[in-house]
Amino acid sequence: MDRKPAQSTSLWISAVFAIMTVCLANPQATAVEAHLESLPEGATKSDDAFQVTIEISEIVDGKPVPVDRHLILFKDQRAYDFSLVQPMDITVVDWATSQMTVLSRQKNLQSSMPMKKVNESVAQLRVYAKKNQLEDQLGINAQPLRNDDQSTELTFGDYHYNVKSVAAPSPSQAARFAQFTNAVARLNLARHRGAPPFARMSLGNELAAHGQLPQTMHLTIESDGNTRMLVSQYAIKESLSPEAEDRINKVSSMLMLYRDVPMSDVR
């Protein structure tokens, strides 16, 4: 679900754009809040390579309709997120350099953003939400609930998550996947995309704390009397295929050749 932006509510849209003016006018306060956006407990710098495929469908008239597909490769303190549907952009999360880069294969463009700036966007929204009593509506106060069947639920506002998980091949892989999920959720906020990031980050941290990876995630969105359901299926492979290694090598070339532009130009 973290890979396909959900339909935003008017409240969420208003909050995002309001922080661009309200919170940027108070950078000292937001800098203090930025430390809250730390890596999940148990995060590691392990270089073990692995890959995760995510298939996302929307339930329409009781049947799944494919809407998105992603391949995420983990290697050498980097995560490479390949969108496998148009426009087939690539997002590179580089913890070694504390940078996040979006590559547009259609436009041969790239744009990078320091993780510090991405984290500050989340801290800014926390400040705005606290001042305007929006913490419940934006999912900041939402806490994951583990059920007897070992599924995990989280609800806030119009959003309800239900996740079935599996034990990760290693605790470090669970932590690294949570790091990736959190990083992308924060980047989506900085790019004004998708649902509020806090609930998804809380879910990722909850699974990582138990050494687990998501297997199936259901996201139900209730808005204006309408119900939308998205289902994400996760498949984990403990090593990289030759094709995956080739993808990473090609990204290295793209990073050298693609023209650097502002983030708004690669949307």
Secondary structure, 3 states (H helix, E strand, C coil): CCCCCCCCCHHHHHHHHHHHHHCCCCHHHHHHHHHHCCCCCCCCCCCCCEEEEEEEEEEECCEEEEEEEEEEEEECCEEEEEECCCCCCEEEEECCCCEEEEEECCCCEEEEEEHHHHHHHHHHHHHHHHHCCCCCCCCCCCCCEECCCCCEEEEECCEEEEEEEEECCCHHHHHHHHHHHHHHHHHHHHCCCCCCCHHHHHHHHHHHHCCEEEEEEEEEEEECCEEEEEEEEEEEECCCCHHHHHHHHHHHHHHHHCEECCHHHHC
